Every structure is written in C-alpha cells, then in structure tokens.
Amino acid sequence: MFHRIVFFTVGVFAVLGYSSSADEEQSVTHQKELLVETMAKRLGILEEKYESKFQTMEQENLLSKSELVSLKSEVALLRFPNDGGASSNGNETTDNVHGPKLATRGSRRALRVSTQDLHNQIAFQAVLDHNIGNIGADETIKFNKPQINLGGGYNPSTGIFTCSRPGLYVFHITIVLHSAKSGEFHLLKNGHEFGRVYSGDEDSGRADGAASTAIVQLEVSDTVWVASNTNHDSGEVLLPSYCFLAGYLLFPNTV
C-alpha cells in the first residue's frame, strides 16, 4: 500500500512538472514572438524615417548642384567679360589682371548654356480625365489634366499651348475611341494643320487607339492645339486616361 502511495505521488509531481515546463516554454515562445513583432515595427519606423531623410538630402543635393553651376557661370562671366580673357595694348597682349584663369572659352560657353537650360526648359504632357462624346467638327480637345508643364506654356482650360521661346518643337498625340466608332484629329499651329491621327475599328466593335508625332518650328506667341475634323462618326467617345497630348522644345533658336 505504501509503495502505491509513493508511486502515485511521484506520478502526480511528474505530471505537474511537465505541465509547468510546457507552460514556461509556451510563455517564452510568446515573449519571443512579441519581441520579434516589436523589433519589426521599430525597424519599419526607422526605415521610413531614414528614407525620408535620404529623399530630402537627395533633393538638397540636386538644388546645390544647380546653384553651383549657376555660381560658376556668374564667376566666369565676372572674371572674363570678354571671350578673349585678355587685354590688348597696341601690339602687346597681356594676361587678365583680375586673377588666374578659371575656365576656357568653350567651358565658359558650356556653363552659360547649362545655366540657361536650367531656367528655360519647356515641356508638357496632359491627359484627358473624363469621357468626351458627341464631338463636332473642328472642336478643340482639351486635355485637362497636366502631368508636367515646364515653362507653363500649356493651358488645360483651353487645351492650347502658347510658345514662349522660339525653336523646333516636338508634339505627340495619342487618341483612343470607344468601340465601333472612328474619328480623325489634327494638330494645328495657329489654325493650320501640321499633323494628324486617325483612330477607329468599326468592324470588330472594340476600342481602338492611334498615335502620331510631328515636328514644327514655332515663334513666340504661336499656338498649338488638337481639334477634330469633319472625318468622324457621330456619337464617338474619347476614353479618359488613354488620350493625351505632349510637347517639348527640341532645339531653341540660337539667333
């Protein structure tokens, strides 16, 4: 009888000991999971914090580079107002007395060009953000959502680009029409066509798109826009997001 009591007692303690050990192991595992989750959250916060800092630093770096190019150009122009960089006294040529030469004629010219380009970039792209239906002949298509508008030449309210710097320009247009319809549109400079695009798939009944690119010489105050012509179906619909107009200055006039 005594031996049975002893064995029973030992068994109970063994079970209790095993249960306690399992609970402790489960608790440790839970604590580890909580620790890992906490560390992951902290890591995510730190990543967002430093990513934001890096982006700010990158923007500041680009701005500093732009300012440096502009400053170098101004210094070169102050030191060498004439391309020769030297003064002539009769038949005798002497070096510029203002200090050591900072740049050659070619590099000074490159600095001037790069500085001017920073302030004279002209480019735009605008998309259509809503359906346009029942288009009439010679109707201006207003791509009303600019995605980029360097130089501010494009007016989304009127759909017209106005030239502010003479030169050779590139324009690109993409048009997508709703199913079983067709239409033709043209690029106009001061009301005169210099490019066109036709879109339509009447046989298959599916939506159809087309694109066209044209190059044109523009002078200050010249205007460019997109309009429909008489060759189109009644009730056609321009699909938003797929239709856009883009243009940029390729080569500015040098004289």
N, C-alpha and C positions, 0 to 999 in steps of 0.2 A: 504494500500500500504506500509506504514511504517513497519507494522508487518511482511509483507512478506520479506522485505529487511533484517530485523533483523534476521528472521529465516534462510534465505539464507546464511547470513554472518556467523551465528553460525554454520551452517552445513558445510560450507567450512573449517572453522577453526578446526572443529571436524575431518574432513577427513584428513586435513593436519597433525593434531596432531597424529592421528592413524598411518598415513604413516610414520611420523618421528619416532614414537615409534617402529614400526616394523623394520625400518632400523637400529635403535640403537640395538635392540635385535639381529638382524642378524649379526651386526658387532661384538657384544660381543661374540656371538656363534663362529664366525670365529676366533676371537682372542683366545678364549679358545682352539679351535682345533689346532691353530698354537702353542700355549703354550704346549699343550699335546704332539704334534709331536716333538717339540724341546726337551722337557724333556726326551722323549723316546729315541731320538738319543743320548743325553748326557749319559743316563743310559746305552745304549748299548756300548758306548765308554768306560765308566768306568768298565763295566763287562769284556770287552776284556782286558783292562789294568790290572785289578787285577787278572784275570785268568792266564795271562801270568806271573805275579809276583808269584802267588801261584805255578805254574809249576816249575819256576826257584828255588823257595825255597825248593820244594819237591826234586828236583834233587840234590841241595846242601846238603840237609839233608841226602839223601842216600849216597852221597860221604863222608860226615862227619862220618856216621856210619861205613863205610868201613875202613876209616882211623883210627877210634877209635879202631876197632877190631885188626887191624894190629899193632897199637901202644901198646895195652895191651899185645899182644903176644910177642913183642920185649922186653917190660919191664920185663915180667915174665921170659923170657929166660936170660936176663941180670942179674936179681937178683938170679935166680936159674938155673945155667947152668947144674947142675946135677939133676936128677929126685928126689933124696932124699931130697934136700933142707936143708941138714945138713952136718956138717963136723965131721969126726970121728978121735979121737986121742987116739990110743990104745983101751982100753975098755970103754973109756969115750966118750959120744956123746954130742956135744954142738950144740945149735941153730945157724943158719946162722947169721953172724955178720953184714951183709950188711943192715939189717933193718927188719921191720915187714913183715911177710909172706903175699903175695898178693893173692895167689891162691893155691889151692890144686893140686896134681899131675894130677888128672882127668880133672880139669878145664883148666890147662895149656895145656894138650894134646888136649882138645876140641878147645882151642884158636888157636893152631898150625894148626889143621885140617881145621877150618873155614877160617883161613887166606890163607892157601894153596888153598882151593877151590875157593877163590875169583880170584886167578890168574891161575887156571888150569881147568877151565870149558871147556868142549869140546862138542859141539852140532852144528848141521847144518840142514838146510832144504832148498831145491832148487826145483823150479818148471820149467816146460817147457813153454816157452812163444811163441812158434811157432809150426806149423804143421811139423811132420816128416813122410814122406811117402817113399814107396819102400824100406822098411827096409830089409837088407840082414841078413844072418845067422852070429851069433857072432859079431854083430855090437854093439858097445858101445853107450848107450843112454846118451847124455849129457844134463842133467838138468841145463840149462844155466843161470837161474836167482835165485841167492841165496837170501833167505828171512832172514836167520840168518846163521852166520858162526863163532861161538865162537871157538877160537883156530886156525882159518884159515886153517883147515885141508882139506876142500873140494875145489877142483879146478873146477870152472864152464867151463873152456875152454876144459878140458879133460874129465870131468864127473867122476873124480876119487877122492876118499877120501884116504888120507895118514895118518896113525896113528902116533901120536907124543907122546902118553902116553899109556903104556900098561895097559890092563884091559879088562873087559867084556863090550861089546858094543851091543846096540840095533839098528837095522836098519828097516825102514818101507818104503815100496814102494806102490804107487797107480798108476795104468795104466788104461786109458780109450781109447778104439779104436773106430774108425769111424764105421758107420753102415755096417752090413753084412760082417764083417771081424773078424778074430780071430788071436791071437798070444800068444806066451809064452815067458816069460823073466825070467832071473835068476840073483840072487845076487852072485857075485863072490868075493872070498878072494884070492888074489894072483893067480887068474885064476881058482880057484876051487870053485864049486858051494856049497853054504850053505843055499840057499833059492830060491824059485821060485814063479811066479804068472802067471795065465792063464786068458786071457780075450777074450770073443767072444760071439756073439749072431747072428749066421748065419741064423737062422730060422725066427726071427722076423724082421730082417733088421734094427734094431735100434742100436744106440751106446751102448756099454757095457763096464763096468768097473770092476776091481777087485783089491784087496789089499792083502798084505802079510807082516808079521812081522817075523824077525828072530834075534836070539841072537848068537853072535860069540866072541871068545876070540882073541884079537889082540895084537901083539907085535909092538914095534917101527919099523916103515918103512913098515909095512904091508899095503896093498892097497885093497880097496873095490870099486866095481863099478857094474853097471847094464848093461847087454847085452842081445840081442835077441838070441834065439837058433833056431834050424832047424825047429821046430814045429810052423809054422806061415804061413798065407796066403800072397801071393804076392799082393802088392798094398795096404796093410793096412796102416792106417794113425793114428798116435798118436795125440790126441786132446790137444792143449795147455791149460794151467791153471789147468786142471783136473789131469795132470800127475805130480807127484812129488816124490822126494826121501828125506828121513830124517834119521838122525842117531845121537846117543849121547852116551857118556860114562856112563854106569850104575854103575859099581864098578871098581875103579882103583886097580891095583896090589899094595899090601902093602909091598911086599918084592922084 
